[in-house]
Amino acid sequence: MKTVKLGKSGLKSAPIIFGGNVFGWTLDEKKSFKMLDELFERGFTTIDTADVYSRWADGVSHGTSERIIGKWMKERKLRDKITLITKGGSGLQPGGPKDNSRDYLTGTVKDSLLRLQTDYIDLYFTHFDDEETPVEEALEAYQKFMTSGEIKHIGASNFSAERLQKSITVAAEKDLPAYEVFQPEYNLMVRDKFEGKIKKICSENNLGVIPYFSLASGFLTGKYRTKEDLEGKDRKMFTEKFLNQRGEKVLKSLDQISEKHNISQAGVALAWLIKRPGVSAPIASATKSSHLKSFSEAIEVSLSKEDMEILNKASETE
């Protein structure tokens, strides 16, 4: 499979990164192992996770996604063949205070290394910004781990343009490690969190960009078109907000182009992201083997200029 560069980090990835939030949440350990095996066989060897993935799921213990990935890599003896991404700094409760203090991040990195059963993490993200903590404090925490080789590269996620730029500036001024990859929420339904100032900063500083929620929590698969379609679904809280006139336009455009190319709506939505300026590789998840077909479709399809214009126009905000 062809690979793409993640900015100036030197890291390479398949054109789609697998989102490990499903491990320990919608997939138990046995099913997670099966999915990981298939991903590896298909050439998708970059895995994105976080210390909080599965922590907030009912009845699931803290760090379950990392623990499953770590156990799988150890049993399969594949650590050196996986590009491993994880994150810290989210704090203890969903929606609660974030914590990027030196002491907190030092603890989260050590805990992640233990759960992942590895002596190094390829790419470690500050998951959310903590505006009460100076940006250099997080970078200073990472510097020790990078000196020891326990973290190879660092990235930022969910930062404002101002704080991302400040982090880059301070890193240069104080000779600290600099963020090399940015992870925004970005898809056909959510464009404003990346396009604009953030995109400009990433471009000017050659940051890799790996968007999450690439399929808008499943909305862009076309499965959820009414409130009834979402009843009893795990992702209802993330997806219900897209059931509006703009959402209908986007789904209609996906239907049109998926029919034209004879591929799934998810394949079209991922292909749109792959082709968007500034994007290195989108992050996407799957819970069934059949879902991975859309990954291959997205990589293989060639969307025309007209296809992209149809999708761009449908997803414009007024």
C-alpha positions as CSV (number, residue, x, y, z in Angstrom):
1,M,0.0,0.0,0.0
2,K,1.2,3.5,-0.8
3,T,2.1,5.7,2.2
4,V,1.9,9.4,3.1
5,K,4.2,11.5,5.2
6,L,2.9,13.0,8.4
7,G,4.3,16.5,8.0
8,K,8.0,16.9,8.9
9,S,7.9,14.2,11.6
10,G,9.4,11.6,9.3
11,L,6.6,9.2,10.2
12,K,4.7,7.5,7.3
13,S,1.3,6.0,7.3
14,A,-1.3,4.4,5.1
15,P,-3.6,7.0,3.6
16,I,-6.1,6.1,6.4
17,I,-5.3,5.8,10.1
18,F,-7.4,3.4,12.2
19,G,-9.2,5.0,15.2
20,G,-8.8,2.8,18.3
21,N,-11.7,4.3,20.2
22,V,-13.8,1.3,19.4
23,F,-11.5,-1.1,21.2
24,G,-13.1,-2.0,24.5
25,W,-16.2,0.1,23.7
26,T,-18.1,-1.3,20.7
27,L,-15.6,-4.2,20.3
28,D,-14.6,-6.5,23.1
29,E,-11.1,-7.8,23.4
30,K,-11.6,-10.9,21.1
31,K,-13.3,-8.8,18.4
32,S,-10.7,-6.1,18.8
33,F,-7.9,-8.7,18.2
34,K,-9.7,-9.9,15.1
35,M,-10.0,-6.4,13.7
36,L,-6.4,-5.6,14.5
37,D,-5.3,-8.8,12.7
38,E,-7.3,-7.8,9.6
39,L,-6.0,-4.2,9.6
40,F,-2.4,-5.4,9.7
41,E,-3.1,-7.9,6.9
42,R,-4.6,-5.1,4.8
43,G,-1.6,-2.8,5.4
44,F,-3.3,-0.4,7.8
45,T,-0.5,-0.2,10.4
46,T,-1.0,3.2,12.0
47,I,-3.3,3.0,15.1
48,D,-4.6,6.1,16.9
49,T,-5.8,5.7,20.5
50,A,-5.8,7.7,23.8
51,D,-5.7,7.1,27.5
52,V,-9.4,8.1,27.8
53,Y,-10.7,5.8,25.1
54,S,-13.1,3.4,26.8
55,R,-12.6,5.2,30.2
56,W,-15.9,6.9,29.6
57,A,-17.9,3.9,28.4
58,D,-20.2,2.4,30.9
59,G,-18.7,-0.5,32.8
60,V,-15.3,-0.3,31.0
61,S,-12.1,0.3,33.0
62,H,-9.7,3.1,32.4
63,G,-7.3,2.7,29.5
64,T,-9.0,-0.3,28.0
65,S,-8.2,0.6,24.3
66,E,-4.5,1.1,25.1
67,R,-4.5,-2.2,27.1
68,I,-6.0,-4.2,24.2
69,I,-3.6,-2.7,21.6
70,G,-0.6,-3.4,23.9
71,K,-1.6,-7.0,24.5
72,W,-2.2,-7.6,20.8
73,M,1.1,-6.1,19.8
74,K,3.0,-8.2,22.4
75,E,1.2,-11.5,21.5
76,R,1.7,-10.9,17.8
77,K,5.3,-9.6,18.2
78,L,4.4,-6.7,15.9
79,R,5.5,-3.6,17.9
80,D,8.2,-2.6,15.4
81,K,5.7,-2.8,12.5
82,I,3.1,-0.5,14.0
83,T,3.1,3.3,14.1
84,L,1.5,3.9,17.5
85,I,-0.3,7.1,18.3
86,T,-1.8,7.9,21.7
87,K,-2.8,11.0,23.7
88,G,-3.0,12.5,27.2
89,G,-4.2,15.6,29.0
90,S,-8.0,15.1,28.8
91,G,-8.5,15.1,32.5
92,L,-10.5,12.7,34.6
93,Q,-14.1,13.3,33.4
94,P,-15.7,13.8,30.0
95,G,-16.2,17.5,29.5
96,G,-14.3,18.3,32.7
97,P,-11.2,20.3,33.2
98,K,-8.2,19.5,31.1
99,D,-4.7,19.1,32.6
100,N,-1.5,19.7,30.7
101,S,0.6,20.3,33.7
102,R,4.1,18.8,33.8
103,D,3.3,16.4,36.6
104,Y,0.0,15.2,35.1
105,L,1.4,14.6,31.6
106,T,4.4,12.8,33.0
107,G,2.0,10.4,34.8
108,T,-0.2,9.9,31.7
109,V,2.8,9.1,29.5
110,K,4.2,6.6,32.0
111,D,0.8,4.9,32.4
112,S,0.3,4.7,28.6
113,L,3.7,3.1,28.1
114,L,2.7,0.4,30.7
115,R,-0.7,-0.3,29.2
116,L,0.7,-0.4,25.7
117,Q,3.5,-2.7,26.9
118,T,6.0,-0.8,24.9
119,D,9.1,1.2,25.6
120,Y,8.3,3.9,23.1
121,I,5.4,5.8,21.5
122,D,5.8,7.0,17.9
123,L,3.5,10.0,18.2
124,Y,2.1,11.4,21.4
125,F,-0.6,14.1,21.4
126,T,-1.7,16.7,23.8
127,H,-5.3,15.7,23.5
128,F,-7.0,19.0,24.5
129,D,-5.6,22.4,25.3
130,D,-5.5,23.5,28.9
131,E,-5.4,27.3,28.7
132,E,-4.5,27.8,32.3
133,T,-1.2,26.0,31.9
134,P,1.6,27.7,30.0
135,V,2.2,26.0,26.6
136,E,5.9,25.4,27.5
137,E,5.0,23.2,30.5
138,A,3.6,20.4,28.3
139,L,6.6,20.7,26.0
140,E,9.0,20.5,28.9
141,A,7.3,17.3,30.1
142,Y,7.6,15.8,26.7
143,Q,11.3,16.8,26.3
144,K,12.4,14.3,29.0
145,F,10.6,11.5,27.3
146,M,11.9,12.4,23.9
147,T,15.5,12.6,25.2
148,S,15.1,9.1,26.6
149,G,13.5,7.9,23.4
150,E,10.2,7.0,25.0
151,I,8.4,9.5,22.8
152,K,9.6,9.9,19.2
153,H,7.3,12.8,18.1
154,I,4.6,15.0,19.5
155,G,1.4,16.5,18.2
156,A,-1.5,18.7,19.3
157,S,-5.2,18.1,19.1
158,N,-8.2,20.5,19.5
159,F,-6.1,23.6,20.0
160,S,-7.3,27.1,19.0
161,A,-5.2,28.8,16.3
162,E,-3.8,31.2,18.8
163,R,-2.6,28.5,21.2
164,L,-1.2,26.3,18.5
165,Q,0.8,29.2,17.1
166,K,2.0,30.1,20.5
167,S,3.1,26.6,21.2
168,I,5.1,26.6,17.9
169,T,6.6,30.0,18.7
170,V,7.6,29.1,22.3
171,A,9.2,25.8,21.2
172,A,11.5,27.7,18.8
173,E,12.3,30.5,21.3
174,K,13.0,28.1,24.2
175,D,14.6,25.3,22.2
176,L,11.8,22.9,23.2
177,P,10.3,20.0,21.2
178,A,7.8,21.3,18.7
179,Y,4.4,19.8,17.7
180,E,4.8,18.2,14.3
181,V,1.3,16.9,13.7
182,F,-2.2,18.4,14.3
183,Q,-5.4,16.4,14.9
184,P,-8.6,18.4,14.3
185,E,-12.2,17.4,14.1
186,Y,-12.8,17.7,10.3
187,N,-15.3,16.2,7.9
188,L,-18.0,17.2,5.4
189,M,-20.3,18.2,8.3
190,V,-17.7,20.0,10.4
191,R,-15.3,22.1,8.3
192,D,-14.8,25.3,10.4
193,K,-12.6,23.7,13.1
194,F,-9.8,23.2,10.6
195,E,-10.3,25.4,7.5
196,G,-9.1,28.9,8.0
197,K,-6.4,30.0,10.6
198,I,-5.6,26.5,11.8
199,K,-5.1,25.2,8.3
200,K,-2.8,28.2,7.5
201,I,-0.7,27.5,10.6
202,C,-0.4,23.8,9.7
203,S,0.6,24.6,6.2
204,E,3.2,27.3,7.1
205,N,4.8,25.0,9.6
206,N,4.6,21.8,7.6
207,L,2.5,20.1,10.3
208,G,0.9,16.8,9.4
209,V,-2.9,16.8,9.7
210,I,-4.8,13.7,10.7
211,P,-8.5,14.6,11.2
212,Y,-10.8,12.6,13.6
213,F,-14.5,12.0,13.3
214,S,-13.9,11.6,9.6
215,L,-17.3,10.1,9.1
216,A,-19.0,12.4,11.5
217,S,-19.6,9.6,14.0
218,G,-21.2,7.4,11.3
219,F,-23.5,10.1,9.8
220,L,-21.6,10.2,6.6
221,T,-22.1,6.4,6.0
222,G,-25.7,7.3,5.1
223,K,-27.1,4.9,7.7
224,Y,-28.7,7.6,9.9
225,R,-31.2,9.8,8.0
226,T,-34.0,10.1,10.6
227,K,-34.2,10.3,14.4
228,E,-35.7,6.8,14.3
229,D,-32.5,5.5,12.7
230,L,-30.5,6.6,15.7
231,E,-32.7,5.2,18.5
232,G,-30.7,2.9,20.7
233,K,-27.4,3.6,18.9
234,D,-24.2,4.3,20.8
235,R,-23.4,7.3,18.6
236,K,-26.7,9.1,18.9
237,M,-25.3,11.9,21.1
238,F,-22.7,12.7,18.4
239,T,-24.8,12.3,15.3
240,E,-28.3,13.7,16.0
241,K,-27.1,17.3,15.5
242,F,-26.5,16.6,11.8
243,L,-30.2,15.7,11.1
244,N,-31.0,19.1,9.4
245,Q,-31.3,20.6,5.9
246,R,-27.5,20.9,5.5
247,G,-27.1,17.2,6.5
248,E,-29.7,16.2,3.9
249,K,-27.8,18.1,1.2
250,V,-24.6,16.4,2.1
251,L,-26.1,12.9,2.2
252,K,-27.8,13.6,-1.2
253,S,-24.4,14.6,-2.7
254,L,-22.8,11.4,-1.2
255,D,-25.6,9.3,-2.7
256,Q,-25.0,10.9,-6.1
257,I,-21.2,10.3,-6.2
258,S,-21.3,6.9,-4.5
259,E,-23.7,5.8,-7.3
260,K,-21.5,7.3,-10.0
261,H,-18.4,5.4,-8.8
262,N,-20.2,2.3,-7.4
263,I,-18.7,2.7,-4.0
264,S,-20.2,3.4,-0.5
265,Q,-21.0,6.8,0.9
266,A,-18.4,6.3,3.5
267,G,-15.8,5.6,0.8
268,V,-16.7,8.9,-0.8
269,A,-16.6,10.9,2.4
270,L,-13.1,9.5,3.2
271,A,-11.9,10.1,-0.3
272,W,-13.0,13.7,0.0
273,L,-10.9,14.1,3.1
274,I,-7.9,12.4,1.5
275,K,-8.0,14.8,-1.3
276,R,-8.6,18.0,0.8
277,P,-5.6,20.4,0.8
278,G,-3.5,20.1,4.0
279,V,-4.8,16.7,5.1
280,S,-2.2,14.0,5.5
281,A,-4.4,11.0,6.4
282,P,-7.9,10.9,8.0
283,I,-8.6,8.7,11.1
284,A,-11.5,6.3,10.7
285,S,-12.9,3.4,12.8
286,A,-14.7,0.2,11.9
287,T,-16.5,-2.4,13.9
288,K,-16.9,-5.0,11.2
289,S,-14.7,-6.5,8.5
290,S,-17.2,-5.3,5.9
291,H,-16.7,-1.7,7.0
292,L,-13.1,-1.8,6.0
293,K,-14.2,-2.0,2.3
294,S,-14.8,1.7,2.5
295,F,-11.2,2.3,3.4
296,S,-10.0,0.6,0.2
297,E,-12.7,2.4,-1.8
298,A,-11.5,5.7,-0.6
299,I,-7.9,5.0,-1.4
300,E,-8.6,3.6,-4.9
301,V,-11.3,5.9,-6.2
302,S,-10.3,9.0,-8.1
303,L,-12.8,11.8,-7.4
304,S,-13.0,14.3,-10.2
305,K,-12.9,18.1,-9.8
306,E,-16.7,18.1,-10.4
307,D,-17.2,15.5,-7.7
308,M,-15.2,17.6,-5.2
309,E,-17.1,20.7,-6.2
310,I,-20.5,18.9,-5.6
311,L,-19.4,17.8,-2.1
312,N,-17.8,21.2,-1.3
313,K,-21.0,23.1,-2.2
314,A,-23.3,20.7,-0.4
315,S,-21.3,21.0,2.8
316,E,-20.8,24.8,2.8
317,T,-22.2,26.6,5.8
318,E,-24.3,29.7,5.2
